[in-house]
């Protein structure tokens, strides 16, 4: 409790004369040497967590909702009061388990295939019964493909430019992304997939663009919307030729900041909708300051629920887009007469 008292004392000293200013400077220097993270670590329990849902005492009920096995209550982030860092680490550990659980469902229930991308990063991609493309390489091939020393200087320069722009956009987004984000989280670069933007382009180039699917639909949540806009900037003609419609849910993209061209903005206005967090009923039109896709309410003010709440409208939008592909009729998901209540899903 000594730190708050120091700050109060500092505030009082700042109102004084030169002597007080010198004392204030000394106090600031002292505070700059205090590692608050280290102080927090001293009082927290070990960062050791279970590696199964059962160990966390959580289950998925018949509705697919995560609930405590004994109390039936939803997940609680603040499991231990005044231990934010420990709670964050617990949240991340549980998230890793849920990710593997969902991957298992996608493989088992949806018959998708898990393909390992360079450096061991796993991702669920196309349906192997319809659009699967053979992408496995021998270790020797992977080794050779990872050697960029023979790349033309122009290509390397273009890669460096993309990476710099990617970092610039990520820094812009991190300013308001997630207040629970742990500063000391280690990030390991994955070749050709070092950022969400790079990953989206890689998956497009190696899977989607080569698939047999004639109608591709995107659902992009939050930062995924920014990654999709970057994909359009880098592969505009290909995306326009293959993608039928795009549903964004509370997307954080910014066509001005990302410098999306006029033709991209026009395409997004015709083929995209952004279901945003809002207190308005589902599909109610929401005013936008950006000249890109129309914005409609997701029927919830909670960012993390925007995809779930808007799914009925999203799939209706996709159905209408598919029907309208060969006609002049455009899908209009904000029409109240066509609204579907998510409870009826």
C-alpha positions as CSV (number, residue, x, y, z in Angstrom):
1,X,0.0,0.0,0.0
2,X,3.0,2.3,0.0
3,X,2.8,3.2,-3.6
4,X,-0.6,5.0,-3.5
5,X,0.6,7.0,-0.5
6,X,3.7,8.2,-2.4
7,X,1.5,9.4,-5.2
8,X,-0.7,11.4,-2.8
9,X,2.4,12.9,-1.3
10,X,3.7,13.8,-4.7
11,X,0.5,15.6,-5.7
12,X,0.8,17.7,-2.5
13,X,4.5,18.5,-3.2
14,X,3.8,19.6,-6.8
15,X,1.9,22.6,-5.4
16,X,5.0,23.9,-3.6
17,X,8.2,25.9,-4.5
18,X,11.6,24.8,-6.0
19,X,12.5,22.6,-3.0
20,X,9.3,20.7,-3.4
21,X,9.9,20.3,-7.1
22,X,13.3,18.8,-6.4
23,X,11.7,16.3,-4.0
24,X,9.0,15.6,-6.6
25,X,11.7,14.8,-9.2
26,X,13.4,12.5,-6.7
27,X,10.2,10.7,-6.0
28,X,9.5,10.3,-9.7
29,X,12.9,8.7,-10.1
30,X,12.2,6.4,-7.2
31,X,8.9,5.3,-8.6
32,X,10.4,4.7,-12.0
33,X,12.6,2.1,-10.4
34,X,9.7,0.2,-8.9
35,X,8.6,-2.8,-11.0
36,X,4.9,-3.1,-10.2
37,X,4.7,-6.3,-12.2
38,X,7.3,-7.9,-9.9
39,X,5.5,-6.7,-6.8
40,X,2.3,-8.3,-8.1
41,X,4.0,-11.6,-8.8
42,X,5.3,-11.9,-5.2
43,X,1.7,-12.2,-3.8
44,X,0.2,-14.4,-6.5
45,X,-0.1,-18.2,-6.5
46,X,2.0,-20.3,-9.0
47,X,0.9,-20.1,-12.6
48,X,0.1,-23.8,-12.8
49,X,-3.3,-24.8,-14.3
50,X,-5.1,-28.0,-15.4
51,X,-4.7,-29.3,-18.9
52,X,-8.3,-30.6,-19.3
53,X,-11.8,-29.2,-19.0
54,X,-12.5,-31.6,-16.2
55,X,-9.5,-30.2,-14.3
56,X,-11.0,-26.7,-14.5
57,X,-14.3,-28.2,-13.5
58,X,-16.0,-26.9,-16.6
59,X,-18.2,-28.7,-19.2
60,X,-20.2,-27.9,-22.3
61,X,-23.9,-28.5,-21.7
62,X,-26.4,-29.8,-24.3
63,X,-26.7,-26.2,-25.7
64,X,-23.0,-26.0,-26.3
65,X,-22.6,-23.5,-23.5
66,X,-19.5,-23.5,-21.2
67,X,-20.7,-24.1,-17.6
68,X,-19.2,-25.0,-14.2
69,X,-19.7,-28.7,-13.6
70,X,-20.9,-28.2,-10.0
71,X,-22.6,-24.9,-9.9
72,X,-23.8,-24.6,-13.5
73,X,-22.6,-21.0,-13.6
74,X,-21.0,-19.4,-16.7
75,X,-17.2,-18.8,-16.8
76,X,-16.0,-16.2,-14.3
77,X,-12.9,-14.2,-15.2
78,X,-12.2,-12.8,-11.7
79,X,-11.8,-16.2,-10.1
80,X,-9.5,-14.7,-7.4
81,X,-10.0,-11.1,-6.3
82,X,-7.1,-8.6,-6.8
83,X,-5.1,-11.1,-8.8
84,X,-5.6,-9.8,-12.3
85,X,-2.5,-11.3,-13.8
86,X,-3.2,-14.7,-12.3
87,X,-6.8,-14.6,-13.6
88,X,-5.6,-13.6,-17.0
89,X,-3.2,-16.6,-17.2
90,X,-6.0,-18.9,-16.0
91,X,-8.2,-17.5,-18.7
92,X,-5.6,-18.1,-21.4
93,X,-4.9,-21.7,-20.2
94,X,-8.6,-22.5,-20.4
95,X,-8.8,-20.9,-23.8
96,X,-6.1,-23.2,-25.1
97,X,-8.1,-26.2,-24.0
98,X,-11.3,-24.9,-25.5
99,X,-9.5,-24.3,-28.8
100,X,-8.4,-27.9,-29.0
101,X,-11.9,-29.0,-28.1
102,X,-13.5,-27.0,-30.9
103,X,-10.9,-28.2,-33.4
104,X,-11.9,-31.8,-32.4
105,X,-15.6,-31.0,-33.1
106,X,-14.7,-29.4,-36.5
107,X,-12.9,-32.6,-37.5
108,X,-15.4,-35.0,-36.0
109,X,-18.8,-33.4,-36.5
110,X,-18.1,-31.2,-39.6
111,X,-15.6,-33.6,-41.3
112,X,-13.0,-30.9,-41.8
113,X,-9.3,-31.7,-42.1
114,X,-6.6,-30.1,-39.9
115,X,-3.6,-29.1,-42.0
116,X,-0.3,-28.0,-40.4
117,X,1.1,-24.9,-41.8
118,X,4.8,-23.9,-41.8
119,X,6.6,-24.2,-38.4
120,X,3.8,-26.3,-36.9
121,X,0.9,-23.9,-36.7
122,X,-2.4,-25.8,-37.0
123,X,-5.5,-24.5,-38.7
124,X,-8.8,-26.0,-39.8
125,X,-9.3,-25.5,-43.5
126,X,-11.4,-26.9,-46.3
127,X,-13.8,-29.9,-46.4
128,X,-11.6,-32.8,-47.6
129,X,-14.7,-34.4,-49.3
130,X,-15.2,-31.4,-51.6
131,X,-12.4,-28.9,-51.8
132,X,-9.3,-30.4,-50.2
133,X,-6.0,-29.7,-51.9
134,X,-2.9,-31.8,-51.2
135,X,-0.4,-29.4,-49.5
136,X,1.8,-31.8,-47.6
137,X,5.5,-31.4,-48.3
138,X,8.6,-33.4,-47.4
139,X,10.9,-32.0,-44.8
140,X,13.5,-31.3,-47.6
141,X,10.9,-29.3,-49.6
142,X,9.9,-27.3,-46.5
143,X,13.5,-26.6,-45.7
144,X,14.2,-25.4,-49.3
145,X,11.1,-23.3,-49.4
146,X,12.0,-21.5,-46.2
147,X,15.3,-20.3,-47.6
148,X,14.7,-16.8,-48.8
149,X,18.3,-16.0,-49.7
150,X,17.6,-16.6,-53.4
151,X,14.5,-14.3,-53.5
152,X,14.7,-11.3,-55.8
153,X,15.6,-8.1,-54.0
154,X,12.3,-6.6,-55.2
155,X,10.3,-9.4,-53.5
156,X,12.2,-9.1,-50.3
157,X,11.7,-5.4,-50.3
158,X,7.9,-5.8,-50.8
159,X,7.8,-8.3,-47.9
160,X,9.6,-5.9,-45.6
161,X,7.2,-3.2,-46.5
162,X,4.2,-5.4,-45.8
163,X,5.6,-6.4,-42.5
164,X,6.2,-2.8,-41.5
165,X,2.7,-1.8,-42.5
166,X,1.3,-4.9,-40.6
167,X,3.2,-3.8,-37.4
168,X,1.9,-0.2,-37.8
169,X,-1.7,-1.5,-38.0
170,X,-1.3,-3.9,-35.1
171,X,0.1,-1.1,-33.0
172,X,-2.8,1.1,-33.9
173,X,-5.3,-1.7,-33.0
174,X,-3.5,-2.7,-29.7
175,X,-4.2,0.8,-28.3
176,X,-7.8,-0.2,-27.7
177,X,-7.9,-4.0,-28.3
178,X,-8.2,-5.9,-25.0
179,X,-7.5,-4.4,-21.6
180,X,-6.8,-7.9,-20.3
181,X,-3.9,-8.4,-22.6
182,X,-0.8,-9.6,-20.8
183,X,2.2,-7.4,-21.7
184,X,4.8,-10.1,-21.2
185,X,3.2,-12.6,-23.5
186,X,5.8,-14.1,-25.7
187,X,5.2,-14.1,-29.4
188,X,7.0,-16.5,-31.8
189,X,7.2,-15.6,-35.4
190,X,5.7,-18.2,-37.7
191,X,7.1,-18.2,-41.2
192,X,4.6,-16.6,-43.7
193,X,2.0,-16.5,-40.9
194,X,3.6,-14.0,-38.4
195,X,0.5,-11.9,-38.2
196,X,-3.3,-12.2,-38.8
197,X,-2.9,-10.3,-42.0
198,X,-0.1,-12.6,-43.3
199,X,-2.0,-15.6,-42.2
200,X,-5.1,-14.6,-44.1
201,X,-3.1,-14.0,-47.3
202,X,-1.3,-17.3,-46.8
203,X,-4.5,-19.3,-46.4
204,X,-6.0,-17.5,-49.4
205,X,-3.0,-18.3,-51.6
206,X,-2.5,-21.9,-50.6
207,X,-6.1,-23.1,-50.0
208,X,-9.0,-20.9,-50.9
209,X,-7.9,-19.5,-54.2
210,X,-7.0,-23.1,-55.4
211,X,-10.2,-24.7,-54.1
212,X,-13.0,-26.0,-56.3
213,X,-15.5,-23.9,-54.5
214,X,-17.3,-21.4,-56.8
215,X,-19.0,-19.4,-54.0
216,X,-16.9,-18.4,-51.0
217,X,-18.3,-16.7,-48.0
218,X,-16.4,-14.9,-45.2
219,X,-17.4,-14.3,-41.6
220,X,-14.8,-12.1,-40.0
221,X,-15.1,-11.0,-36.3
222,X,-13.3,-8.0,-34.7
223,X,-9.6,-8.0,-36.0
224,X,-10.6,-10.5,-38.6
225,X,-12.3,-7.7,-40.4
226,X,-9.1,-5.7,-40.6
227,X,-7.3,-8.9,-41.9
228,X,-9.9,-9.3,-44.6
229,X,-9.6,-5.7,-45.8
230,X,-5.8,-6.3,-46.0
231,X,-6.5,-9.4,-48.0
232,X,-8.6,-7.4,-50.4
233,X,-5.9,-4.8,-50.8
234,X,-3.3,-7.4,-51.6
235,X,-5.5,-9.7,-53.7
236,X,-8.4,-7.5,-54.9
237,X,-9.1,-9.1,-58.3
238,X,-9.0,-12.6,-56.9
239,X,-11.3,-11.9,-54.0
240,X,-13.8,-10.2,-56.2
241,X,-13.8,-13.1,-58.6
242,X,-14.3,-15.8,-55.9
243,X,-16.0,-14.3,-52.9
244,X,-19.8,-14.0,-53.0
245,X,-20.5,-12.2,-49.7
246,X,-18.8,-11.1,-46.5
247,X,-20.3,-10.8,-43.1
248,X,-18.3,-8.8,-40.6
249,X,-19.2,-8.9,-36.8
250,X,-18.1,-5.9,-34.8
251,X,-15.1,-5.5,-37.2
252,X,-12.3,-3.0,-36.2
253,X,-11.2,-2.4,-39.8
254,X,-10.7,1.1,-41.0
255,X,-10.7,1.7,-44.8
256,X,-9.0,5.1,-44.3
257,X,-6.2,4.0,-42.0
258,X,-5.7,0.9,-44.2
259,X,-5.7,3.0,-47.3
260,X,-8.3,0.8,-49.2
261,X,-8.9,2.1,-52.7
262,X,-12.1,3.4,-54.1
263,X,-12.9,0.2,-56.0
264,X,-12.5,-1.9,-52.8
265,X,-14.8,0.5,-50.9
266,X,-17.4,0.2,-53.6
267,X,-17.2,-3.6,-53.6
268,X,-17.6,-3.7,-49.8
269,X,-20.7,-1.5,-50.0
270,X,-22.3,-3.9,-52.4
271,X,-21.2,-7.3,-50.9
272,X,-20.5,-6.8,-47.2
273,X,-22.5,-6.0,-44.0
274,X,-21.0,-5.3,-40.6
275,X,-23.1,-6.5,-37.6
276,X,-22.0,-4.2,-34.8
277,X,-22.5,-4.1,-31.1
278,X,-25.6,-1.9,-30.4
279,X,-28.6,-1.6,-28.1
280,X,-30.8,-1.5,-31.1
281,X,-32.8,-4.6,-32.2
282,X,-31.1,-7.1,-34.5
283,X,-30.7,-5.9,-38.1
284,X,-31.5,-2.3,-37.3
285,X,-29.5,0.1,-39.5
286,X,-26.6,1.8,-37.6
287,X,-25.1,5.0,-38.9
288,X,-21.5,4.8,-40.1
289,X,-18.8,7.5,-40.6
290,X,-16.8,5.3,-43.0
291,X,-17.6,5.0,-46.7
292,X,-17.6,1.2,-46.8
293,X,-20.0,-1.6,-45.9
294,X,-23.4,-0.9,-44.3
295,X,-23.6,-1.3,-40.5
296,X,-26.5,-3.0,-38.8
297,X,-27.1,-4.0,-35.2
298,X,-26.1,-7.4,-33.9
299,X,-28.8,-7.2,-31.3
300,X,-26.3,-7.0,-28.4
301,X,-23.9,-4.5,-26.8
302,X,-21.4,-7.2,-26.0
303,X,-18.6,-7.4,-28.5
304,X,-17.9,-11.1,-27.9
305,X,-21.6,-12.0,-28.6
306,X,-22.0,-10.2,-31.9
307,X,-21.3,-13.2,-34.0
308,X,-23.6,-15.6,-32.1
309,X,-26.5,-13.1,-31.9
310,X,-26.3,-12.2,-35.6
311,X,-25.8,-15.8,-37.1
312,X,-29.4,-16.2,-38.3
313,X,-29.2,-12.9,-40.1
314,X,-25.7,-13.7,-41.5
315,X,-26.9,-17.0,-43.0
316,X,-30.0,-15.4,-44.4
317,X,-27.7,-12.7,-46.0
318,X,-25.6,-15.4,-47.5
319,X,-28.6,-17.2,-48.9
320,X,-29.9,-14.0,-50.5
321,X,-26.5,-13.1,-51.9
322,X,-26.3,-16.5,-53.5
323,X,-29.8,-16.1,-55.0
324,X,-29.0,-12.6,-56.2
325,X,-25.7,-13.5,-57.8
326,X,-27.3,-13.9,-61.2
327,X,-29.9,-11.2,-60.8
328,X,-30.0,-7.5,-60.1
329,X,-31.6,-8.0,-56.6
330,X,-29.2,-7.2,-53.7
331,X,-29.6,-8.8,-50.2
332,X,-30.9,-6.5,-47.5
333,X,-30.4,-7.9,-44.1
334,X,-31.7,-4.8,-42.3
335,X,-35.3,-5.3,-43.5
336,X,-37.3,-5.8,-40.3
337,X,-40.0,-7.9,-42.1
338,X,-37.4,-10.6,-42.8
339,X,-35.8,-10.5,-39.3
340,X,-35.2,-13.8,-37.7
341,X,-35.0,-14.0,-33.9
342,X,-31.9,-15.8,-32.7
343,X,-34.0,-17.7,-30.2
344,X,-35.7,-19.5,-33.1
345,X,-32.4,-20.8,-34.4
